[in-house]
């Protein structure tokens, strides 16, 4: 015999067990007593067994009924949790926000943003992936990630690039370095220098794609270092020079061990953008994250 068990059957058996009687269970379930009795009879006909010991008061579950109750106690909380989750998704209180970052230095800037976001949106699942390790924008279109922090806006169907802020790549060297006497740094100044960079492809670095590659200038050596703090230690020891976003060097420029200089006389500036799918822009938590990101960047630049 094939059974067709519905959620209402599970709720019925649990309600009768919890209340000890059909009349009280009918009140809890907000149905008539006769409708509840008919439902029990139909369920017992389907299962081919008695679920209740009817001679007992209060009404007691049979051995088969207890097996049915255990099923109800497993399934109903999961269904209730799923309904709550779907309700939160519909109202915008919860969701998924997986972020890819095409900017190595952006991790330091983004963490305070996410800390503020976490307190306001505790039910949003947040994850961060280094976008330099894969094609982040195609992943955004395929819904593998939900937001990409990028300095290279593109014309992509269904994707919006929201401008967060502008920044300037800044030359950093030891205060003892020969270039410390110059008011600004040009492409030719890097010829013969040891350049310390993050471990990413040079085509993704502002210094190369905005200055050195167009000028056909190659440094004498390129040394790749993962951590900003280590890069600055090497620079302070006069082991090489580097170029970092201005928000990263906000404290360095007041430190006597370092000098900071603009790139070129007119200063190179870049924009940073949040790329999102068009359909996600109206989500309240997405709007808040983008707003927090811009506010944190402004705070750092004014510090």
Backbone bond lengths (Angstrom), bond angles and torsions (degrees), N, CA, C in turn:
res aa  C-N    CA-C-N  psi(-1)  N-CA   C-N-CA  omega(-1)  CA-C   N-CA-C  phi
1 X - - - 1.469 - - 1.534 108.87 -
2 X 1.331 116.30 130.60 1.450 121.75 -179.38 1.518 110.17 -90.45
3 X 1.336 116.23 128.02 1.467 120.17 -179.28 1.522 110.34 -96.36
4 X 1.325 115.65 146.05 1.463 122.40 175.52 1.535 107.32 -121.29
5 X 1.314 115.26 81.79 1.465 120.52 -177.02 1.521 109.39 -85.73
6 X 1.326 115.73 129.37 1.461 121.88 179.95 1.531 109.46 -112.01
7 X 1.328 115.11 165.03 1.465 119.40 179.47 1.526 111.13 -60.47
8 X 1.318 117.18 -34.61 1.476 119.84 -179.53 1.530 110.80 -63.76
9 X 1.344 116.69 -31.47 1.459 119.36 176.92 1.519 110.58 -66.15
10 X 1.320 116.47 -42.59 1.465 120.14 178.57 1.519 110.84 -63.26
11 X 1.328 115.76 -42.00 1.471 119.44 -179.24 1.526 110.97 -67.75
12 X 1.326 116.70 -34.78 1.466 120.93 179.85 1.514 111.16 -64.24
13 X 1.325 116.62 -50.76 1.465 120.51 -178.20 1.524 110.47 -61.74
14 X 1.325 117.12 -41.29 1.470 119.83 -179.32 1.530 110.68 -67.44
15 X 1.332 116.34 -41.32 1.470 119.28 -179.09 1.526 111.12 -63.73
16 X 1.329 118.14 -41.75 1.468 120.79 179.50 1.526 109.63 -65.73
17 X 1.320 116.89 -41.56 1.466 119.68 178.51 1.528 110.80 -63.19
18 X 1.337 117.27 -43.23 1.460 120.96 -176.59 1.518 112.55 -69.63
19 X 1.341 117.09 -36.26 1.467 120.42 -175.62 1.523 113.10 -94.43
20 X 1.337 117.62 -21.86 1.463 121.09 178.14 1.517 114.54 83.54
21 X 1.327 118.70 10.19 1.456 119.36 178.85 1.510 112.37 -170.06
22 X 1.344 115.87 157.25 1.453 121.14 -177.45 1.526 111.23 -68.76
23 X 1.330 117.08 -40.95 1.468 120.12 -176.37 1.535 110.84 -62.99
24 X 1.344 115.15 -47.33 1.475 117.93 -179.32 1.533 111.10 -67.87
25 X 1.323 117.00 -36.26 1.471 120.27 178.09 1.525 110.80 -65.15
26 X 1.338 116.99 -37.76 1.466 120.46 178.47 1.522 110.37 -62.40
27 X 1.338 116.74 -39.27 1.467 119.76 177.61 1.530 110.82 -63.67
28 X 1.331 116.37 -43.99 1.474 120.80 -179.44 1.523 110.68 -62.14
29 X 1.338 115.58 -41.12 1.468 120.44 -177.08 1.531 112.55 -84.83
30 X 1.327 115.98 -6.32 1.460 121.55 178.06 1.535 111.98 61.75
31 X 1.347 115.69 43.44 1.464 121.01 173.24 1.527 107.60 -133.71
32 X 1.331 117.42 168.33 1.462 120.42 -179.82 1.524 110.33 -74.35
33 X 1.336 115.28 156.99 1.458 120.05 179.66 1.523 110.74 -64.48
34 X 1.342 116.74 -38.88 1.475 119.43 -179.62 1.525 111.07 -66.14
35 X 1.341 117.41 -38.00 1.469 120.32 178.28 1.522 110.42 -65.26
36 X 1.336 116.48 -37.42 1.457 120.11 179.29 1.522 110.70 -69.21
37 X 1.322 116.88 -41.84 1.466 120.15 177.98 1.531 110.90 -62.77
38 X 1.318 116.87 -40.69 1.471 120.80 177.86 1.529 109.97 -63.39
39 X 1.321 116.92 -38.35 1.471 120.72 -179.62 1.529 110.35 -65.25
40 X 1.347 116.54 -40.41 1.468 120.19 179.10 1.532 110.01 -64.52
41 X 1.325 116.31 -44.68 1.466 120.54 -179.36 1.525 110.57 -61.27
42 X 1.333 116.34 -43.64 1.463 120.78 179.79 1.530 110.92 -63.53
43 X 1.331 116.67 -40.42 1.464 120.97 -179.60 1.529 110.16 -66.18
44 X 1.316 117.45 -42.33 1.469 120.41 179.78 1.529 111.23 -67.18
45 X 1.308 116.86 -32.76 1.461 119.35 175.81 1.530 110.74 -66.83
46 X 1.320 115.36 -38.66 1.470 119.44 178.68 1.526 111.59 -65.88
47 X 1.336 115.95 -44.85 1.465 119.57 -175.47 1.524 111.95 -79.79
48 X 1.334 116.40 -25.15 1.464 120.06 -179.07 1.509 113.26 79.17
49 X 1.327 117.08 13.71 1.469 120.77 178.72 1.521 108.87 -137.55
50 X 1.347 115.14 157.19 1.458 119.38 173.63 1.531 109.31 -82.16
51 X 1.309 115.47 131.85 1.460 120.51 -178.77 1.524 112.28 -94.98
52 X 1.354 117.42 -17.21 1.465 121.38 -177.61 1.523 110.51 -129.03
53 X 1.326 115.71 148.17 1.456 122.23 171.19 1.520 106.34 -91.88
54 X 1.319 116.65 100.93 1.465 120.18 -169.10 1.525 113.66 -76.30
55 X 1.325 117.53 -15.32 1.471 119.27 -178.73 1.530 112.05 -82.62
56 X 1.338 116.33 -4.78 1.461 118.99 -176.94 1.521 110.50 -96.68
57 X 1.329 114.97 150.84 1.466 121.02 172.94 1.525 107.39 -134.25
58 X 1.347 117.34 124.38 1.461 126.54 -3.37 1.526 111.86 -65.50
59 X 1.345 114.43 165.45 1.459 121.05 -177.93 1.528 109.67 -58.38
60 X 1.350 115.76 131.27 1.444 120.75 -174.14 1.518 110.56 -117.60
61 X 1.331 116.77 145.79 1.454 121.42 176.47 1.520 110.31 -75.92
62 X 1.329 115.25 141.88 1.464 120.23 172.66 1.530 108.92 -77.14
63 X 1.334 115.78 178.65 1.463 119.16 176.70 1.526 110.93 -59.19
64 X 1.341 116.76 -41.28 1.462 120.48 177.56 1.524 110.35 -66.68
65 X 1.332 115.82 -37.74 1.458 119.76 178.79 1.522 112.32 -64.51
66 X 1.330 116.31 -35.58 1.466 119.84 177.93 1.530 111.07 -66.57
67 X 1.338 116.12 -36.77 1.472 118.17 174.67 1.531 110.09 -62.32
68 X 1.323 115.73 -40.39 1.469 120.76 179.15 1.525 110.42 -64.97
69 X 1.329 116.20 -38.71 1.465 120.98 179.15 1.525 111.04 -63.80
70 X 1.336 116.58 -41.89 1.472 119.14 179.24 1.528 111.02 -61.01
71 X 1.335 115.89 -37.60 1.467 119.74 175.88 1.531 110.27 -62.98
72 X 1.335 116.04 -45.36 1.469 120.46 -179.93 1.524 110.95 -60.90
73 X 1.332 117.40 -40.21 1.467 120.91 -177.71 1.531 112.03 -70.93
74 X 1.320 116.90 -22.87 1.465 119.87 174.89 1.526 111.55 -82.88
75 X 1.327 116.21 -45.17 1.468 121.38 -170.22 1.524 112.48 -80.27
76 X 1.325 118.14 -44.35 1.466 120.24 -171.95 1.535 113.52 -62.08
77 X 1.347 119.66 -42.19 1.474 117.38 176.61 1.526 112.75 -61.55
78 X 1.333 117.51 -35.92 1.462 119.82 178.72 1.529 110.82 -67.73
79 X 1.330 116.71 -39.72 1.471 120.07 177.61 1.519 110.36 -64.89
80 X 1.343 116.81 -43.52 1.467 120.47 179.19 1.530 110.94 -62.43
81 X 1.337 116.48 -40.99 1.465 120.20 178.74 1.518 111.02 -65.16
82 X 1.334 116.56 -38.88 1.461 120.59 178.87 1.522 110.78 -65.97
83 X 1.325 117.14 -40.95 1.463 120.40 177.80 1.527 110.94 -63.52
84 X 1.328 116.22 -40.12 1.462 120.44 177.94 1.527 110.67 -63.96
85 X 1.341 115.67 -41.75 1.464 119.89 179.70 1.527 110.71 -64.28
86 X 1.332 116.97 -44.65 1.463 119.86 179.40 1.523 111.15 -64.23
87 X 1.330 116.21 -37.59 1.462 119.66 178.06 1.525 110.60 -63.58
88 X 1.351 116.13 -40.80 1.464 120.42 178.32 1.520 111.23 -65.33
89 X 1.332 116.40 -38.07 1.466 120.14 178.12 1.524 110.65 -64.48
90 X 1.344 116.22 -43.14 1.468 119.70 -179.37 1.522 111.39 -64.55
91 X 1.319 116.58 -35.54 1.467 120.01 -177.45 1.529 112.26 -85.00
92 X 1.342 116.43 -8.03 1.465 119.54 -179.99 1.505 114.44 83.95
93 X 1.359 118.63 9.03 1.464 120.66 -179.64 1.525 112.17 -78.50
94 X 1.335 116.60 -23.26 1.462 119.24 -179.32 1.516 109.39 -135.64
95 X 1.318 115.57 170.90 1.455 120.18 -179.74 1.512 109.90 163.37
96 X 1.312 115.72 -165.34 1.464 122.00 179.93 1.514 109.21 -121.02
97 X 1.330 115.90 135.71 1.460 120.44 177.50 1.523 108.26 -137.26
98 X 1.329 115.41 88.30 1.457 121.02 178.24 1.528 107.86 -98.73
99 X 1.327 114.97 124.18 1.463 122.53 -170.45 1.520 110.17 -111.44
100 X 1.331 116.07 133.50 1.465 121.41 171.88 1.527 107.92 -112.16
101 X 1.330 116.37 137.62 1.459 121.19 -174.65 1.520 109.72 -117.72
102 X 1.334 115.94 115.92 1.459 121.09 177.15 1.534 110.52 -94.26
103 X 1.290 116.17 36.26 1.464 121.64 -175.64 1.513 106.91 -152.27
104 X 1.336 116.57 108.95 1.465 120.61 -173.22 1.521 111.60 -60.96
105 X 1.315 117.70 -42.33 1.461 121.05 -177.06 1.525 112.75 -73.06
106 X 1.325 117.44 -11.74 1.464 120.40 -175.14 1.520 113.38 -70.61
107 X 1.334 117.87 -17.63 1.460 118.98 178.81 1.521 110.92 -57.92
108 X 1.324 117.02 -43.47 1.462 120.89 -178.36 1.525 111.76 -65.60
109 X 1.324 116.27 -34.41 1.460 120.20 179.73 1.524 111.81 -77.68
110 X 1.344 117.33 -32.30 1.459 120.45 -172.09 1.525 113.45 -81.36
111 X 1.325 118.78 -28.63 1.457 120.08 -174.73 1.534 113.41 -59.26
112 X 1.336 120.57 -43.64 1.471 118.59 175.51 1.533 112.39 -62.30
113 X 1.321 116.91 -32.65 1.462 120.68 177.05 1.525 109.87 -63.08
114 X 1.323 117.00 -46.00 1.465 121.28 -178.22 1.525 111.51 -68.84
115 X 1.324 117.52 -31.86 1.461 119.92 177.14 1.529 110.25 -65.22
116 X 1.303 116.75 -42.60 1.470 120.64 176.52 1.527 110.51 -66.10
117 X 1.339 116.37 -40.74 1.462 121.55 -179.87 1.529 110.84 -63.65
118 X 1.332 116.90 -42.11 1.463 121.78 -177.41 1.529 111.81 -58.11
119 X 1.314 116.37 -38.99 1.463 119.98 -177.85 1.528 111.68 -69.95
120 X 1.310 116.82 -32.70 1.461 120.22 -178.86 1.525 112.50 -85.48
121 X 1.341 117.12 -31.96 1.473 121.77 -176.27 1.534 109.66 -126.68
122 X 1.330 118.39 68.35 1.472 120.61 -175.97 1.524 113.75 -66.19
123 X 1.330 118.35 -20.30 1.465 120.70 -176.27 1.527 113.30 -94.83
124 X 1.326 117.26 5.13 1.467 120.68 177.02 1.527 108.26 -93.36
125 X 1.326 115.89 126.39 1.462 122.08 -179.94 1.524 109.36 -78.41
126 X 1.344 116.40 112.02 1.465 121.92 -177.02 1.524 110.01 -108.07
127 X 1.319 115.26 135.22 1.462 120.48 175.01 1.524 107.68 -143.36
128 X 1.340 116.88 150.86 1.464 121.70 -179.95 1.519 108.86 -123.81
129 X 1.321 114.99 133.54 1.463 120.54 176.92 1.531 108.34 -126.30
130 X 1.327 117.56 138.03 1.472 119.28 176.75 1.525 110.60 -70.41
131 X 1.342 116.61 105.19 1.452 121.29 -175.36 1.512 114.09 -65.94
132 X 1.343 116.89 -13.88 1.459 119.62 178.02 1.522 111.40 -72.35
133 X 1.329 117.04 -15.57 1.459 120.28 -177.05 1.528 112.87 -88.89
134 X 1.328 118.49 -6.62 1.465 121.27 -179.81 1.520 108.24 -156.59
135 X 1.327 117.09 174.32 1.464 121.30 179.91 1.524 108.83 -79.99
136 X 1.322 115.52 96.27 1.461 120.20 -170.70 1.523 112.69 -69.31
137 X 1.327 118.17 -42.23 1.468 119.55 -175.74 1.528 112.34 -67.68
138 X 1.337 120.63 -43.26 1.469 118.55 172.00 1.525 112.45 -59.92
139 X 1.334 116.63 -35.55 1.466 120.06 177.18 1.523 110.94 -64.32
140 X 1.338 116.95 -34.81 1.465 120.97 176.00 1.526 110.65 -63.64
141 X 1.320 116.97 -44.55 1.467 120.71 179.80 1.522 111.94 -65.07
142 X 1.334 116.51 -31.83 1.463 120.89 179.82 1.533 112.32 -85.91
143 X 1.345 116.88 1.12 1.460 123.93 179.01 1.521 113.05 68.31
144 X 1.341 116.94 23.85 1.458 120.20 172.85 1.526 110.59 -77.65
145 X 1.331 117.19 -30.12 1.459 122.83 172.09 1.529 107.18 -130.52
146 X 1.349 115.98 166.52 1.462 120.31 -173.39 1.522 113.88 -114.58
147 X 1.324 116.64 -17.82 1.464 120.53 178.94 1.521 108.25 -151.82
148 X 1.331 115.82 137.50 1.460 121.02 177.43 1.521 108.53 -122.00
149 X 1.327 116.66 125.80 1.470 121.61 173.40 1.519 107.03 -89.03
150 X 1.331 116.41 116.47 1.460 120.69 -172.17 1.523 110.90 -143.06
151 X 1.323 115.86 151.64 1.466 120.28 173.80 1.525 111.23 -104.96
152 X 1.324 116.53 8.27 1.465 120.76 -176.87 1.526 110.71 -126.14
153 X 1.347 118.06 81.96 1.466 120.08 179.67 1.524 111.53 -65.45
154 X 1.321 115.36 142.54 1.455 121.60 178.78 1.518 109.28 -129.03
155 X 1.313 116.08 163.44 1.458 121.63 176.44 1.525 108.21 -92.17
156 X 1.327 116.70 92.67 1.461 122.27 -176.04 1.522 109.96 -117.62
157 X 1.311 116.17 135.65 1.470 121.10 -179.84 1.525 110.10 -62.97
158 X 1.333 116.32 129.23 1.461 121.18 176.52 1.508 115.27 77.75
159 X 1.354 117.55 8.94 1.463 121.07 -177.83 1.524 109.62 -123.62
160 X 1.326 116.27 134.60 1.463 122.45 176.57 1.531 109.61 -113.05
161 X 1.333 116.28 133.69 1.463 121.85 174.48 1.528 107.69 -102.43
162 X 1.319 116.55 112.05 1.466 122.08 178.70 1.522 109.30 -95.76
163 X 1.318 116.60 123.00 1.466 120.79 -178.87 1.519 109.75 -68.97
164 X 1.335 116.28 126.92 1.454 121.70 178.72 1.524 111.48 -95.00
165 X 1.325 116.43 -53.60 1.464 120.31 179.38 1.526 108.65 -170.70
166 X 1.321 115.06 166.72 1.462 121.83 173.85 1.525 108.64 -103.79
167 X 1.310 114.96 148.81 1.457 119.42 177.42 1.525 108.96 -141.62
168 X 1.321 115.51 166.77 1.465 120.87 178.78 1.520 109.59 -120.47
169 X 1.340 118.12 124.70 1.466 119.66 170.04 1.531 108.87 -65.75
170 X 1.323 116.84 130.89 1.466 121.97 -172.14 1.537 110.11 -120.37
171 X 1.330 115.90 134.52 1.459 121.85 175.29 1.525 109.34 -75.14
172 X 1.344 116.31 134.43 1.463 121.39 179.19 1.524 108.30 -129.11
173 X 1.325 116.16 131.65 1.466 121.39 178.37 1.524 108.99 -146.58
174 X 1.321 116.12 168.02 1.459 120.82 173.77 1.535 109.45 -64.61
175 X 1.308 115.16 146.87 1.474 118.71 177.53 1.528 111.45 -64.58
176 X 1.350 117.24 -14.47 1.465 121.33 177.70 1.526 112.30 -91.40
177 X 1.310 117.73 -3.45 1.467 121.60 -176.10 1.533 110.82 -71.82
178 X 1.327 115.77 148.70 1.472 120.12 -178.38 1.521 112.38 -60.58
179 X 1.351 117.17 -31.98 1.468 120.60 -178.36 1.529 112.29 -75.55
180 X 1.323 117.26 -5.81 1.467 120.02 -179.54 1.526 112.19 -63.02
181 X 1.321 117.40 -19.80 1.460 120.43 -178.33 1.523 112.78 -83.16
182 X 1.330 117.43 -10.14 1.466 119.87 -175.97 1.528 111.04 -86.67
183 X 1.336 118.92 143.97 1.471 121.00 178.36 1.525 112.57 -75.71
184 X 1.327 117.84 -25.46 1.467 121.97 176.83 1.530 107.69 -152.17
185 X 1.335 114.94 163.14 1.461 120.76 -174.06 1.525 109.77 -114.38
186 X 1.328 115.68 135.52 1.460 121.24 179.61 1.528 109.76 -113.40
187 X 1.336 115.86 171.73 1.464 120.89 -176.71 1.520 111.66 -56.64
188 X 1.329 117.78 -44.28 1.464 122.00 -176.49 1.524 112.43 -60.87
189 X 1.332 117.07 -25.64 1.460 120.54 -178.51 1.528 112.38 -65.91
190 X 1.334 117.72 -20.10 1.460 120.77 -178.51 1.527 112.58 -85.21
191 X 1.335 116.33 -13.18 1.451 119.32 179.40 1.549 109.33 -66.29
192 X 1.298 116.34 124.86 1.453 120.33 -178.35 1.519 114.58 90.29
193 X 1.341 117.58 -5.07 1.468 120.97 -178.97 1.537 111.67 -92.92
194 X 1.342 115.73 155.24 1.470 121.43 167.32 1.521 107.51 -88.59
195 X 1.307 115.78 116.38 1.465 120.90 -177.62 1.526 108.89 -100.40
196 X 1.313 116.40 126.07 1.468 122.06 179.04 1.526 108.12 -101.41
197 X 1.331 116.83 122.38 1.465 121.41 -176.82 1.526 109.91 -131.51
198 X 1.328 114.74 170.64 1.460 120.36 169.40 1.536 108.65 -70.75
199 X 1.326 117.65 157.24 1.469 120.61 -177.26 1.530 112.78 -80.32
200 X 1.341 115.77 67.52 1.461 121.05 177.61 1.524 108.35 -132.96
201 X 1.321 114.94 163.36 1.459 119.50 179.10 1.527 109.91 -59.23
202 X 1.338 116.64 139.06 1.468 120.46 -175.47 1.526 112.60 -61.91
203 X 1.321 117.85 -26.30 1.467 119.79 179.72 1.524 111.88 -66.93
204 X 1.336 117.02 -15.43 1.465 121.57 178.71 1.528 112.31 -97.56
205 X 1.321 117.36 0.07 1.458 120.97 179.59 1.526 110.29 -97.59
206 X 1.329 116.67 133.14 1.469 121.10 -178.07 1.523 112.14 -55.99
207 X 1.332 116.61 -42.39 1.455 119.71 -176.95 1.525 111.84 -58.05
208 X 1.312 116.52 -43.43 1.465 119.54 -178.35 1.527 111.85 -74.14
209 X 1.338 116.68 -51.17 1.473 116.86 -173.35 1.522 113.81 -76.13
210 X 1.349 117.41 -19.47 1.461 119.37 179.59 1.529 113.44 -99.33
211 X 1.349 117.37 -22.53 1.457 118.64 -171.93 1.533 113.13 -131.81
212 X 1.326 118.08 -59.50 1.457 120.48 -169.49 1.531 113.29 -72.49
213 X 1.327 117.78 -44.45 1.468 119.69 -179.01 1.525 111.53 -64.05
214 X 1.361 119.78 -46.79 1.477 118.71 176.93 1.528 112.66 -61.10
215 X 1.354 117.95 -32.76 1.469 120.98 -178.87 1.524 112.70 -86.78
216 X 1.357 116.65 -4.09 1.481 121.90 -178.55 1.535 111.23 57.43
217 X 1.332 114.93 43.28 1.460 120.95 178.33 1.524 108.74 -109.38
218 X 1.330 116.23 134.76 1.453 122.02 179.29 1.538 108.80 -121.67
219 X 1.348 118.29 125.75 1.466 119.50 175.07 1.531 110.55 -63.56
220 X 1.319 116.03 160.40 1.469 119.72 178.37 1.524 111.02 -65.00
221 X 1.328 116.52 -40.05 1.464 121.62 -179.93 1.529 108.64 -144.06
222 X 1.334 115.98 148.41 1.465 121.37 172.32 1.523 107.17 -122.48
223 X 1.306 116.03 120.54 1.470 122.00 179.39 1.518 108.72 -112.39
224 X 1.326 117.12 125.28 1.464 121.10 -176.46 1.524 110.52 -100.47
225 X 1.327 115.23 131.36 1.466 122.35 -177.32 1.526 108.10 -135.07
226 X 1.323 116.57 137.18 1.465 121.77 -174.18 1.532 113.07 -74.17
227 X 1.318 117.88 -44.30 1.465 121.94 -169.71 1.522 112.28 -100.67
228 X 1.333 115.17 137.11 1.469 120.56 178.07 1.527 111.33 -59.69
229 X 1.327 117.35 -41.38 1.466 120.36 -178.18 1.523 111.35 -61.56
230 X 1.325 117.26 -37.53 1.463 120.62 179.55 1.527 110.28 -71.41
231 X 1.334 116.14 -39.21 1.477 119.45 175.88 1.521 110.13 -56.21
232 X 1.324 116.81 -45.69 1.462 120.43 -177.70 1.522 112.07 -68.93
233 X 1.325 117.58 -33.32 1.459 119.95 175.86 1.533 111.00 -63.57
234 X 1.340 115.69 -42.60 1.467 119.68 179.38 1.529 110.98 -66.16
235 X 1.333 115.73 -39.53 1.466 119.46 178.68 1.522 110.58 -64.44
236 X 1.341 117.02 -43.49 1.466 120.61 179.63 1.523 111.49 -61.90
237 X 1.345 116.21 -29.88 1.471 121.04 178.32 1.520 112.17 -84.39
238 X 1.337 116.24 4.63 1.460 122.49 178.97 1.535 112.33 63.59
239 X 1.360 114.59 33.94 1.468 119.87 177.52 1.520 111.61 -89.37
240 X 1.299 117.71 -3.05 1.452 121.88 -179.33 1.510 110.31 164.67
241 X 1.326 116.07 -178.69 1.465 122.16 178.39 1.521 108.00 -121.64
242 X 1.312 116.22 166.10 1.459 119.50 -179.91 1.520 109.96 -147.41
243 X 1.329 115.24 169.68 1.460 122.87 173.01 1.526 107.15 -131.73
244 X 1.330 115.97 124.52 1.455 121.83 -177.26 1.525 109.49 -132.67
245 X 1.333 118.24 156.98 1.467 120.19 174.74 1.523 111.08 -60.80
246 X 1.316 116.19 148.53 1.468 119.28 -175.29 1.518 112.94 -61.96
247 X 1.351 118.30 -27.91 1.458 117.79 -179.44 1.533 111.07 -72.22
248 X 1.318 117.82 -22.93 1.460 121.12 178.50 1.523 111.05 -74.50
249 X 1.327 116.74 -33.74 1.474 120.76 -174.21 1.523 111.95 -100.39
250 X 1.319 118.20 21.77 1.464 120.66 -176.74 1.530 111.78 -60.84
251 X 1.357 118.00 -32.02 1.463 120.43 178.87 1.530 111.29 -90.48
252 X 1.331 116.07 -30.82 1.458 121.08 -176.96 1.527 111.68 -61.42
253 X 1.327 116.14 -36.20 1.470 118.45 -174.52 1.524 113.13 -65.91
254 X 1.349 116.61 -14.14 1.465 119.66 176.73 1.537 111.88 -103.60
255 X 1.342 116.30 7.66 1.460 121.35 -177.10 1.521 108.99 -98.09
256 X 1.328 116.28 132.69 1.469 120.03 -173.91 1.532 113.71 -69.15
257 X 1.340 117.16 -15.53 1.464 120.04 179.97 1.529 112.42 -79.20
258 X 1.324 117.21 -13.05 1.459 120.86 -173.58 1.524 111.40 -125.91
259 X 1.334 113.64 158.97 1.466 119.84 163.79 1.521 107.16 -126.56
260 X 1.314 116.89 148.61 1.462 122.06 173.77 1.519 108.08 -123.47
261 X 1.320 115.73 140.51 1.461 120.75 -179.18 1.536 108.94 -139.19
262 X 1.340 116.48 148.69 1.473 119.12 174.99 1.530 110.70 -69.81
263 X 1.318 116.13 154.44 1.457 121.62 173.02 1.524 108.15 -87.38
264 X 1.298 117.41 117.74 1.464 127.78 -178.13 1.533 110.38 72.29
265 X 1.276 115.89 162.00 1.476 121.28 -177.27 1.523 111.30 -65.18
266 X 1.327 116.58 -33.45 1.466 120.20 -178.13 1.523 113.35 -89.36
267 X 1.344 117.32 -5.97 1.462 123.93 178.95 1.535 111.31 68.36
268 X 1.306 116.27 121.67 1.462 122.31 176.17 1.529 108.68 -79.12
269 X 1.304 116.80 134.12 1.469 120.92 174.90 1.521 109.19 -126.37
270 X 1.308 114.97 150.52 1.461 121.76 179.73 1.518 109.26 -133.22
271 X 1.322 116.36 157.17 1.454 120.76 174.93 1.513 110.55 -106.95
272 X 1.318 116.37 148.34 1.460 121.43 174.31 1.523 107.72 -115.39
273 X 1.341 115.83 137.74 1.461 121.53 -171.35 1.527 110.68 -130.05
274 X 1.325 114.70 152.93 1.457 121.57 170.15 1.527 107.35 -105.60
275 X 1.323 116.85 113.07 1.467 121.65 178.50 1.522 108.74 -92.82
276 X 1.327 115.90 126.00 1.455 121.54 -179.88 1.520 109.38 -137.71
277 X 1.319 115.41 158.37 1.466 118.69 171.85 1.529 108.97 -69.83
278 X 1.314 116.46 141.13 1.467 121.24 -176.80 1.526 111.59 -53.21
279 X 1.351 116.21 -41.30 1.462 120.09 -174.70 1.527 112.57 -68.02
280 X 1.343 116.96 -17.82 1.465 119.98 -177.67 1.519 113.15 -92.56
281 X 1.319 117.25 -10.33 1.460 119.82 -174.77 1.521 113.04 -63.87
282 X 1.323 117.39 -26.63 1.462 120.35 -177.88 1.520 113.13 -85.17
283 X 1.328 117.42 -5.17 1.460 119.11 178.08 1.528 108.89 -68.48
284 X 1.336 117.62 130.36 1.475 119.37 -175.97 1.528 113.17 -57.13
285 X 1.336 117.09 -40.95 1.473 117.74 -177.36 1.526 111.76 -70.25
286 X 1.342 117.29 -28.48 1.465 119.51 176.83 1.525 109.83 -69.20
287 X 1.324 116.73 -42.89 1.464 120.65 178.30 1.523 110.67 -60.92
288 X 1.349 116.47 -40.98 1.460 119.85 -179.05 1.523 111.30 -66.19
289 X 1.328 117.34 -42.50 1.462 118.96 -179.41 1.523 111.03 -61.44
290 X 1.320 117.12 -44.42 1.465 120.62 -179.85 1.531 110.11 -63.52
291 X 1.319 116.67 -40.46 1.472 119.79 178.35 1.528 110.88 -65.31
292 X 1.331 117.70 -44.93 1.470 121.00 179.61 1.525 110.63 -61.68
293 X 1.341 116.43 -38.97 1.462 120.42 -178.49 1.533 110.71 -62.26
294 X 1.317 116.50 -44.99 1.459 120.10 178.42 1.511 112.38 -64.63
295 X 1.339 116.83 -39.28 1.465 120.53 -179.83 1.521 111.78 -67.39
296 X 1.341 117.25 -39.16 1.460 120.07 179.26 1.523 110.71 -67.24
297 X 1.329 116.56 -40.08 1.464 120.10 178.50 1.531 110.76 -62.83
298 X 1.318 116.61 -40.66 1.456 120.67 178.88 1.533 110.92 -65.23
299 X 1.336 115.07 -39.12 1.473 119.52 178.81 1.531 110.62 -62.30
300 X 1.335 116.51 -43.83 1.458 120.49 -178.54 1.539 111.09 -65.40
301 X 1.325 115.76 -40.18 1.453 118.74 -178.15 1.520 112.66 -70.38
302 X 1.328 116.26 -25.71 1.460 120.21 179.79 1.525 112.54 -92.03
303 X 1.348 115.87 -5.77 1.471 118.78 -175.87 1.531 110.97 -69.34
